[in-house]
Amino acid sequence: DGGITQSPKYLFRKEGQNVTLSCEQNLNHDAMYWYRQDPGQGLRLIYYSQIVNDFQKGDIAEGYSVSREKKESFPLTVTSAQKNPTAFYLCASSTEGGGTEAFFGQGTRLTVV
Amino acid sequence: KQEVTQIPAALSVPEGENLVLNCSFTDSAIYNLQWFRQDPGKGLTSLLLIQSSQREQTSGRLNASLDKSSGRSTLYIAASQPGDSATYLCAVMTTDSWGKLQFGAGTQVVVTP
């Protein structure tokens, strides 16, 4: 089955810890994205990548980091610098940037304990 | 900066009624507009993608229209069913944003049997 797989589904972080969210796609898409969703708000873009070994900051990149070493994978690290990390995180991909359909994974819910 | 608004925030209808969901955006320079469905605690499922050159798209009971000049899109769901209960999100890709989607906050729909 082609699609986007996010893991884990639920993640708990202690204060001061870094945690990494996984996103893998087998759609052969060049572009990948990370969004954050908070209750009652639309999704906000954290980071995006157009191609392997290249990525750019989105609207709310502070406290997050990413890497893109393989076309299929785009992991997101939530660092201790992110002061309010509790949220639902969604990964997406598309064939290219302009004008193409975006597909989403099932999300990871991160909670600070 | 592109702003996307969805009104109403919540909607409840009896089964069998037609649903009309509205999306407005401030910058008409768009590549496309995409409608998504989100079930509680789940990722986004793409429903319809309308390119900027198109006026509407249809899939089964779903029909989405696009009026770029007035900055509006409407999603119609005919003969609603309880299984249509979900949150519906619209997202716009502007021409200067390379693949990045700007989301509305969504309309939460409940279809009562």
Chai-1 contact restraints between the chains, C-beta under 6 A:
chainA,res_idxA,chainB,res_idxB,connection_type,confidence,min_distance_angstrom,max_distance_angstrom,comment,restraint_id
A,A31,B,G99,contact,1.0,0.0,6.0,A-B,restraint_1
A,Q41,B,A105,contact,1.0,0.0,6.0,A-B,restraint_2
A,G42,B,F103,contact,1.0,0.0,6.0,A-B,restraint_3
A,G42,B,G104,contact,1.0,0.0,6.0,A-B,restraint_4
A,G42,B,A105,contact,1.0,0.0,6.0,A-B,restraint_5
A,L43,B,F103,contact,1.0,0.0,6.0,A-B,restraint_6
A,L45,B,K100,contact,1.0,0.0,6.0,A-B,restraint_7
A,L90,B,G43,contact,1.0,0.0,6.0,A-B,restraint_8
A,S94,B,G99,contact,1.0,0.0,6.0,A-B,restraint_9
A,G97,B,W98,contact,1.0,0.0,6.0,A-B,restraint_10
A,G97,B,G99,contact,1.0,0.0,6.0,A-B,restraint_11
A,G98,B,Y31,contact,1.0,0.0,6.0,A-B,restraint_12
A,G99,B,Y31,contact,1.0,0.0,6.0,A-B,restraint_13
A,G99,B,N32,contact,1.0,0.0,6.0,A-B,restraint_14
A,E101,B,S46,contact,1.0,0.0,6.0,A-B,restraint_15
A,E101,B,L49,contact,1.0,0.0,6.0,A-B,restraint_16
A,F104,B,G43,contact,1.0,0.0,6.0,A-B,restraint_17
A,F104,B,L44,contact,1.0,0.0,6.0,A-B,restraint_18
A,G105,B,G43,contact,1.0,0.0,6.0,A-B,restraint_19
A,Q106,B,K42,contact,1.0,0.0,6.0,A-B,restraint_20
A,Q106,B,G43,contact,1.0,0.0,6.0,A-B,restraint_21
A,G107,B,G43,contact,1.0,0.0,6.0,A-B,restraint_22
